[in-house]
Amino acid sequence: MIRWKMKHIAVLGLATLVKGDCETLEGTQLTAPAFVCNQLDNTLRRDYQIKCKKWKNAWGDKPECCDACQADFKTCYDECKDQIELSPPELNSFSCDPLPELEHGNIYCTKGQLTGTICLGTCQQGFTLAPRVKKRCKARANWNKNVPGKAPNRWNQADNHWACEKEWVQSPCATNNGGCSHECLDRGDGNHKCICPCGQILGADGKTCSINADVCPFDIKFFVDQTSNTCDDETYQNAQLSDVGTIVKFFNQELLANGAKLGLGFWNDEKVNKIVTKLRDNMKMEKILEGLIEEYNELQCQAPTLGEGLFLPPQFEENNRDESVDVSSVTFVTMAGAVNDDNSLILANRPQADNVIVLTNKDNTDETYQTQAKLLGCGNADEECPNVLKISETAAVDIEQLVSRSQCYNRVYSSSISCTEFYMELRVPKCALKGLELSDVMFNDVDNCALSANEDGNHFVWQIDYNDCGTTKSLNSSLGVNDWPRSLSGEVNPSSVTAETGIISYANRLKTKLDLTGSVEPIMPLFDVPLQCDMHTSYDFVFAGAWHPDISSFSADLEAHYDLTGTMALYHDQDFDDAFDGETAIPNGKAIFVQSEIALPEEYAATGVRLHSCISSPGALDNMQPVEANNPFWMLIDNGCINDSTVNILERGPDGQIRFSFEGFTFHNFADTEIQIQCEFKTCLDGDDCSDALPMCENRR
């Protein structure tokens, strides 16, 4: 019989404290489950029994109730509650810190949170309590010393908080990956399905992924050395025939099953003598090898010269594919020895393929030869080149490690985020989300999110207004770095960037939406991808769309003595090697490098020239003004001072060329209009400051 039933029980659940009379603060009557009362009652009785068993003489005479209590714990409460204090009476009014709320459960206590209370956690159906322990508010050791700043009581298991853990039915994905060769997905309904990575398709068994022959098939070209270098080295000559034949056979499965096409020929003296005249997939391997051996018996042994057009695509004519099909291009070049071409020509005319592999003579240690092979294979002679292999020492695994569809996949399955004045637009390949559908993803605020979402071929596309879906707005602040699209790998970069003065940043996150209400544990890829758009408010430019530079000539005023015209070139890199072609779209926010060249008349050859002003506008410019009077313009450099915070004056070129850089941008309402820039230069007269360093404009916006 529970003598104290409910009189001392308080309920702590979901932010409501139920006091000793078992009523909520609002007066609603509550009843603790019978098993809770039984457990707390038995615990309290055993506490009295243990106190009796461990009675110390220092506490005084052992209470009479202990005889019956030790014999039968059920009598302990009734017999001993008036004779034994389980906690120091001085602490009866002291409480321990509030226990954390127990989500999906309740906490029941004998005395609320007062010293001596015993608490029990319970969970709703479908959840399990962890850890399965009772909590007590106990007096601290030496509580009577009254240490300043330290409470005299504390909870046992203080750092081991209760949690109600979901009781899951195991998903089929949890056993042997659901039988899937790659990813297994279960939304929590027990209906699992197998998911393939980008570039692969699911087989008829619904479990096994294989290469999709329609996406990034291989185009394989072999350029076999039949120059005098090969003819003069019989050992290399024999090894080359053997290795090339082996490597050709290595691609037989790709030719038969995965849509690959192959072209093969011998090179010397800037020409290719073709065995397989087109990239084709209908020639039997036996015929290819027969042609290789037959041609090899009649090597031409001419000059070892690559020339300018050896590796151009027309060498093997068309590949008989639809122009819309992107391919994984692989080029093999064998080299018996050094070629006659200089390094700059080799670098300029190396094969433009996703995978370039150079097979060299293992016995030739000539330094010039080694440098040429690196330039041909990697485009860089300063470091070791993994694409340079040695004939007769190359295994199948070496080729397998170098030949990849990854570059083609990166082109076909590219992700992007673009920003306008009013919204950000995301384009994500469906396969990058590993089986997730539009309904499986969410943004910061899933309840207030009226975004536009649709499917566009192989991509999902979202348009998110800046005032929707929990998009946050921040001025000149640190935000999560926009690691798009790399973060689609599921690995979120924890780094951050600090916005510059005058930048408004709009940020959101693309996340997996999990439904945890079912009985089966969801097995889904978890994404948390930071998204960010930056807007330069200081001069009303938006980082959006793409920038199409139209290079105009510029004029320079030599103190009214002479009018000069010159040329201006824009580059992708700070080394000024990769020039813009005038047609490629340039992403906003990307650094653009400018180099100016001006021819001075002989009488001014000794006169210094300094950058004075640069103007930009969406449309034609004439004499440092827009031709269309209503067109907006922006001064990058204004009368000898820097007006745009992204402008950086660089060290002059080797021939005295003036160089600087700035970040690309777009004018409002002119996102698709080509932007022109024009610069003005002035001579430095005696006594003038002719330093290239320019100050920032004082009235800069």
Secondary structure, DSSP 8 states (H G I E B T S, - for coil): --TTTTTS-EEEETTEEE-TTSB-TT--B----HHHHHHHHHHHHHHHHHHHHT--GGG-S--THHHHHHH-GGGHHHHHTTT--SS-GGGTT-B-------TTEEEEESSTTBTT-EEEEEE-TTEEEES---EEEEE-TTGGG--TT--SEEETTTT---EEEE--B--GGGSGGGG-SSEEEB-SSS--EEE--TTEEE-TTSS-EEE-TTSS-EEEEEEEE-BHHHHT-HHHHHHHHHHHHHHHHHTHHHHHHS--EEEEEEEETTEEEEEEEEEES-S-HHHHHHHHHHHHTT---B-----SSTTSGGGG---S--TT---EEEEEEEESS--SS-HHHHHHTS---SEEEEEE-TT---HHHHHHHHHHHHS-SSS--TTEEETTS--HHHHHHH--SHHHHHHHT--EEEE-SSEEEEEEEGGGGTT--GGGEE-S-SSS---EEEEETTEEEEEEETTSTT-EEEES-EEE---TTGGGGS-----EEE--TTEEEEEEEEEE-----SSB--B----EEEEEEEEEGGGTEE--SEE-EEE--EEEESTTS-EEEEEEEEESSTTS-SB--SSS-EETT-EEEEEEEE---GGGTTSEEEEEEEEEESS-EETTEESSTTS--EEEEETTEE-STT-EE----TT--EEEEEE--EETT-TTS-EEEEEEEEEE-TT----S---B-TT--
